[in-house]
Each structure stands twice: as C-alpha cells, then as structure tokens.
Amino acid sequence: MNDTGCQNEQGAPGHVMIECLQRIIIEFQILELPGGLLPRRVAIGSLPGKVSVVTGVRGSGKTTLLRQRIRQLIKSRVPRENILYLDLADDRLYWLRYENPDLILDAYFEFHPQKRGSETLHCFLDEVQALPHWQLFIDRLMRTEKCEVIVAGSLLPSPEDATCYPLNGRIVSWEIFPLSFREFLVGKDIDSDGPLSTKQRLTTQKAFEDYWQVGGFPSVNGLDERRRVEAHQANWNAILASIIGYHNSSNPRAVIDLAHWLVDNTGSFYAVSHLTDYLKSLGHRVRKSSVVDWLVVFEDAGLLFSVNIFASSPTRISVNPRKVYCIDHALVTSVSSGILTNRDSLLENLVFIALRRVTPEIFYHRTKTGREVDLVALLPSVSGQERTIMLVQVCASLADPRVKQSEVRSLSEAMVELAVAGGDHRHLAHR
C-alpha cells in the first residue's frame, strides 16, 4: 500500500479499492483547474446517446482538451460533484486493470447516491486504453446510467475496428494533433485573421520561423534547443514504449529500429519488402506480415503515417511504394540522424500534417510520363457537393525558374489525368 492508501495489487479488499477511487475522484473535484490553457481549435462536445472519443499521439494535448470541456461545464453551472474525472494511467489505479471497472461507479455513487438516475453524470476517462475491454464498460455505462461520457487515449481502435463492436454507431471521434501554426500564433497573441498589414506579415513570418524550429508539441514550446531536443526524444521513446507494451511485442528492438528507419526517411518512399530485408540485415528475425502490422500500429498511435499512390486499381496500389510522414516536423529533426532529411522533406511533412488535420484520405500521384505530385488530398464534401481533389507540390524554393517550371508541369499533367479543375484545386507550397 502506498502513501495514498491505495493498494496496487490484484486481489485488494473491495473497500480499500473503493476508498482509493474516492480519494482520487475527490482530489480532482477540489482541484483548481489551471487557467491560461492554450485554446484548441477543436472543441469537443457531446451528443445524446453517443460516446465522445478523443484520440491522438502522446503529448498532443488530449488532457488539455478534456479540461477545457470541464471548464465549459463548470462555467455553464454544472455542479463540480457531477463531474467524474479519472486518469487511468495513474499508478495508484494500476490494480484496476485486473478488477471490475464497475468499482468506479460504486465509488462515485457511494458518495452521491441521490444523483443516480436523477442528475447527469459527466464522466471523463483519460488514458482509457489502460483499462482492458474499456468498450464493454462504456457500453454498460451508457445503457444503465444517466451520463455523458468522454474518453481519451492513444492507440485506440478506430470506430470501424471490430473491437469496438459494443459501441458501433455510438462513437463520435475527435482526432487531436499537435498545435497547428494558427494555434501557435494564438499562443503568441498574434492575430492572423483577415488581411495582414506589412508589420503583421513580418510578425507572422517571424512566428513561422519559430514554429519551424519548435514544432507543434505544446510541452516543448518555450524550451531552448537542447531541452527541446531532449523533450522530443523523451516523448518519442515513451510513445515507442507504449506501442511495444500495449501490443506486447516479442521483438521490441525491431519495432524501434523500424521506427527510426521510417523517421530518418520522412517524405520518402518505402516498400514493405525492403523494410523486412533491412530489419533482417540487422539480425532481426521478422516476417513481412509483422512489418505490415507494425506500420498499422504506428499510424494508430498517431506517430507515423503511410501514403499510397492515388489509384483505383488494388494491383497498382500494391506494386507501388508508399511514402512515410511523421506527426511533427520538429520531432523529426530531434530524433532522426539528419542524413536523409532536408528542408524539402521537412516542409512536405509539415504540409502533409496540415492536410491530415482536414482529411485522412491523402495520396501521391505519378503521371503517365513519370512525374510525381507530392500530395493528393480528397477534401470533405461541403453542403452535399462533389468532393474536391487537391493537388499539392512542395519545395523549399521556387527561385530557380527551372524548378518552378518542372513543378508546375507535374501539376498540369496531373490535373489533366485526374480531370481536376484549375484555380484553387492546384497548389504550390513553398517557403
């Protein structure tokens, strides 16, 4: 038993476990929520009968988003005791993964029996992946109690995943990314809405140089270069450790080596067979299927993303290489060797993540003459209209006329082949 009186061992007496939960619940209810949290452009809410699920890479700000929602509830005069918040990664609750999670409800309603069925319980479960079979518990909670449920965590399956079957059709997903450049500007009290004056333009350009160095992870904002690199590396290692632990990988070193190869090759092409051969050359006994599984897990964790060629033929997709991107361009500079990354690849990564905030359907294209278009994004439909295809070329500089001519030609050929209209649907991204 630790100094809080919570017992972390399987088989702890029921009353001790309930007392532990009650102590932690009360701790939060009397806690003064920190002010000055950087507001995110994603505002989570709730729909009747739906579970709000907040996902995103570790350190992206999921907990901050939950606390913003809690502050909204308090501001709207929801009694603080009607809000139940638990961080399931709290080491004092380690034992809960071996017990019936109904103990959470027992602990709360022992305090407030008069609220059961009469008042709405606003239930926030952070790091919910630490609770085995959490979907079953949430399903029962939604069916038997009068409540609003918001959960957050990394490595959570998508709503279409078979493991979410108890909640099929009842999940509203919110995918959280590190700070966008616009959110970064808000944090610096820089107004970027509307036409910019010359002074505002220069201020925004200077802020972009800062964003280019710092990236979007809130925890590194304001750190000097050495501490920022250390913080990035610590977060990278923690993400990989959680991936390995959550999936009980039997070959953790291979997972780490694969992740490092991918981040070293940000914005570049890869083939699964090549990755498998590479890991074998390092002495790992791996199968191609295992590499495919790890690539999926990296994406589920929100760490590394793979992009296919834009094609309707499954055969063409399977025989062409994929491209890889990382969740944050500054994280790449902190954890990669730097041998293969350059300003073009980092800028392309930044643009990819900006598009990924809008749509998960991103590809690359290769024209019939062999020219490549870096990114092809299928944008969400607006007001029932047909979806827009956006073509994007990324380069660090267009100062060389030959470079600009080549990039524009690639876009022009792709526009004809994909029947994309002119104007706003074709873009050259450069610094």
Solvent accessible surface area in square Angstrom, and as a share of the most:
residue,aa,sasa,rsa
1,M,145,0.65
2,N,54,0.28
3,D,146,0.75
4,T,37,0.21
5,G,22,0.21
6,C,0,0.00
7,Q,35,0.15
8,N,53,0.27
9,E,108,0.48
10,Q,128,0.57
11,G,62,0.59
12,A,5,0.04
13,P,64,0.40
14,G,34,0.33
15,H,117,0.52
16,V,16,0.09
17,M,11,0.05
18,I,27,0.13
19,E,83,0.37
20,C,0,0.00
21,L,0,0.00
22,Q,16,0.07
23,R,89,0.32
24,I,12,0.06
25,I,2,0.01
26,I,65,0.33
27,E,71,0.32
28,F,13,0.05
29,Q,24,0.11
30,I,137,0.69
31,L,76,0.38
32,E,151,0.68
33,L,14,0.07
34,P,59,0.37
35,G,53,0.51
36,G,85,0.82
37,L,55,0.27
38,L,44,0.22
39,P,78,0.49
40,R,25,0.09
41,R,156,0.57
42,V,50,0.29
43,A,69,0.54
44,I,8,0.04
45,G,21,0.20
46,S,44,0.29
47,L,101,0.50
48,P,129,0.81
49,G,48,0.46
50,K,66,0.28
51,V,0,0.00
52,S,1,0.01
53,V,5,0.03
54,V,0,0.00
55,T,30,0.18
56,G,9,0.09
57,V,1,0.01
58,R,116,0.42
59,G,36,0.35
60,S,0,0.00
61,G,13,0.13
62,K,11,0.04
63,T,51,0.30
64,T,39,0.23
65,L,2,0.01
66,L,0,0.00
67,R,52,0.19
68,Q,29,0.13
69,R,39,0.14
70,I,0,0.00
71,R,100,0.36
72,Q,82,0.37
73,L,10,0.05
74,I,63,0.32
75,K,178,0.76
76,S,76,0.49
77,R,215,0.78
78,V,29,0.17
79,P,59,0.37
80,R,56,0.20
81,E,68,0.31
82,N,9,0.05
83,I,0,0.00
84,L,0,0.00
85,Y,14,0.05
86,L,1,0.00
87,D,49,0.25
88,L,6,0.03
89,A,61,0.47
90,D,29,0.15
91,D,103,0.53
92,R,39,0.14
93,L,3,0.02
94,Y,94,0.36
95,W,0,0.00
96,L,3,0.01
97,R,84,0.31
98,Y,107,0.41
99,E,43,0.19
100,N,87,0.44
101,P,22,0.14
102,D,42,0.22
103,L,24,0.12
104,I,0,0.00
105,L,11,0.05
106,D,62,0.32
107,A,0,0.00
108,Y,2,0.01
109,F,15,0.06
110,E,113,0.51
111,F,86,0.36
112,H,32,0.14
113,P,88,0.55
114,Q,115,0.51
115,K,17,0.07
116,R,113,0.41
117,G,57,0.55
118,S,67,0.43
119,E,66,0.30
120,T,46,0.27
121,L,5,0.02
122,H,19,0.09
123,C,1,0.00
124,F,1,0.00
125,L,0,0.00
126,D,2,0.01
127,E,42,0.19
128,V,0,0.00
129,Q,38,0.17
130,A,22,0.17
131,L,4,0.02
132,P,66,0.42
133,H,136,0.61
134,W,9,0.03
135,Q,17,0.07
136,L,80,0.40
137,F,3,0.01
138,I,0,0.00
139,D,16,0.08
140,R,74,0.27
141,L,0,0.00
142,M,32,0.14
143,R,155,0.57
144,T,84,0.49
145,E,25,0.11
146,K,101,0.43
147,C,24,0.15
148,E,22,0.10
149,V,1,0.00
150,I,1,0.00
151,V,0,0.00
152,A,0,0.00
153,G,0,0.00
154,S,14,0.09
155,L,11,0.05
156,L,11,0.05
157,P,26,0.16
158,S,57,0.37
159,P,47,0.30
160,E,148,0.67
161,D,53,0.27
162,A,86,0.66
163,T,78,0.45
164,C,1,0.00
165,Y,139,0.53
166,P,19,0.12
167,L,0,0.00
168,N,95,0.49
169,G,66,0.63
170,R,64,0.23
171,I,29,0.15
172,V,35,0.20
173,S,59,0.38
174,W,62,0.22
175,E,75,0.33
176,I,4,0.02
177,F,13,0.06
178,P,2,0.01
179,L,2,0.01
180,S,17,0.11
181,F,51,0.21
182,R,94,0.34
183,E,6,0.03
184,F,3,0.01
185,L,4,0.02
186,V,64,0.37
187,G,44,0.42
188,K,86,0.36
189,D,136,0.71
190,I,31,0.16
191,D,88,0.45
192,S,28,0.18
193,D,101,0.52
194,G,54,0.52
195,P,136,0.86
196,L,48,0.24
197,S,58,0.38
198,T,105,0.61
199,K,159,0.67
200,Q,67,0.30
201,R,126,0.46
202,L,110,0.55
203,T,57,0.33
204,T,20,0.12
205,Q,98,0.44
206,K,122,0.52
207,A,3,0.02
208,F,41,0.17
209,E,79,0.36
210,D,42,0.22
211,Y,12,0.04
212,W,18,0.06
213,Q,99,0.44
214,V,18,0.10
215,G,1,0.01
216,G,1,0.01
217,F,3,0.01
218,P,49,0.31
219,S,84,0.54
220,V,2,0.01
221,N,61,0.31
222,G,70,0.68
223,L,46,0.23
224,D,74,0.38
225,E,118,0.53
226,R,154,0.56
227,R,110,0.40
228,R,26,0.10
229,V,44,0.25
230,E,85,0.38
231,A,30,0.23
232,H,1,0.01
233,Q,73,0.33
234,A,63,0.49
235,N,18,0.09
236,W,3,0.01
237,N,88,0.45
238,A,29,0.23
239,I,4,0.02
240,L,4,0.02
241,A,63,0.49
242,S,49,0.32
243,I,6,0.03
244,I,28,0.14
245,G,54,0.52
246,Y,95,0.36
247,H,85,0.38
248,N,132,0.68
249,S,25,0.16
250,S,116,0.75
251,N,35,0.18
252,P,58,0.36
253,R,128,0.47
254,A,0,0.00
255,V,2,0.01
256,I,42,0.21
257,D,26,0.14
258,L,0,0.00
259,A,0,0.00
260,H,61,0.27
261,W,37,0.13
262,L,1,0.00
263,V,0,0.00
264,D,28,0.15
265,N,16,0.08
266,T,2,0.01
267,G,13,0.13
268,S,41,0.27
269,F,65,0.27
270,Y,6,0.02
271,A,41,0.32
272,V,25,0.15
273,S,57,0.37
274,H,93,0.41
275,L,0,0.00
276,T,9,0.05
277,D,88,0.46
278,Y,66,0.25
279,L,0,0.00
280,K,108,0.46
281,S,87,0.56
282,L,87,0.43
283,G,62,0.60
284,H,23,0.10
285,R,232,0.85
286,V,13,0.07
287,R,175,0.64
288,K,114,0.48
289,S,64,0.41
290,S,26,0.17
291,V,0,0.00
292,V,66,0.38
293,D,85,0.44
294,W,34,0.12
295,L,11,0.05
296,V,83,0.47
297,V,14,0.08
298,F,2,0.01
299,E,62,0.28
300,D,69,0.36
301,A,3,0.02
302,G,9,0.09
303,L,0,0.00
304,L,5,0.03
305,F,3,0.01
306,S,21,0.14
307,V,3,0.02
308,N,44,0.22
309,I,2,0.01
310,F,40,0.16
311,A,28,0.22
312,S,117,0.75
313,S,47,0.30
314,P,107,0.68
315,T,93,0.54
316,R,91,0.33
317,I,52,0.26
318,S,86,0.56
319,V,109,0.63
320,N,32,0.16
321,P,41,0.26
322,R,69,0.25
323,K,3,0.01
324,V,2,0.01
325,Y,0,0.00
326,C,0,0.00
327,I,5,0.02
328,D,7,0.03
329,H,7,0.03
330,A,1,0.00
331,L,0,0.00
332,V,0,0.00
333,T,76,0.44
334,S,10,0.06
335,V,17,0.10
336,S,17,0.11
337,S,69,0.45
338,G,44,0.42
339,I,144,0.73
340,L,102,0.51
341,T,22,0.13
342,N,85,0.44
343,R,123,0.45
344,D,64,0.33
345,S,14,0.09
346,L,16,0.08
347,L,8,0.04
348,E,16,0.07
349,N,0,0.00
350,L,29,0.14
351,V,21,0.12
352,F,3,0.01
353,I,10,0.05
354,A,49,0.38
355,L,18,0.09
356,R,30,0.11
357,R,76,0.28
358,V,84,0.48
359,T,2,0.01
360,P,97,0.61
361,E,64,0.29
362,I,10,0.05
363,F,43,0.18
364,Y,0,0.00
365,H,8,0.04
366,R,69,0.25
367,T,6,0.04
368,K,183,0.77
369,T,97,0.56
370,G,47,0.45
371,R,61,0.22
372,E,48,0.22
373,V,0,0.00
374,D,18,0.09
375,L,0,0.00
376,V,0,0.00
377,A,0,0.00
378,L,31,0.16
379,L,33,0.17
380,P,67,0.42
381,S,56,0.36
382,V,105,0.60
383,S,107,0.69
384,G,77,0.74
385,Q,125,0.55
386,E,165,0.74
387,R,97,0.35
388,T,39,0.23
389,I,41,0.21
390,M,36,0.16
391,L,0,0.00
392,V,5,0.03
393,Q,7,0.03
394,V,10,0.06
395,C,8,0.05
396,A,25,0.19
397,S,61,0.39
398,L,31,0.15
399,A,90,0.70
400,D,49,0.25
401,P,106,0.66
402,R,185,0.68
403,V,55,0.32
404,K,98,0.42
405,Q,132,0.59
406,S,48,0.31
407,E,32,0.14
408,V,43,0.25
409,R,127,0.46
410,S,6,0.04
411,L,1,0.01
412,S,41,0.27
413,E,33,0.15
414,A,0,0.00
415,M,24,0.11
416,V,125,0.72
417,E,61,0.28
418,L,36,0.18
419,A,95,0.74
420,V,17,0.10
421,A,66,0.51
422,G,44,0.42
423,G,64,0.61
424,D,115,0.59
425,H,58,0.26
426,R,95,0.35
427,H,65,0.29
428,L,49,0.25
429,A,24,0.18
430,H,96,0.43
431,R,78,0.29
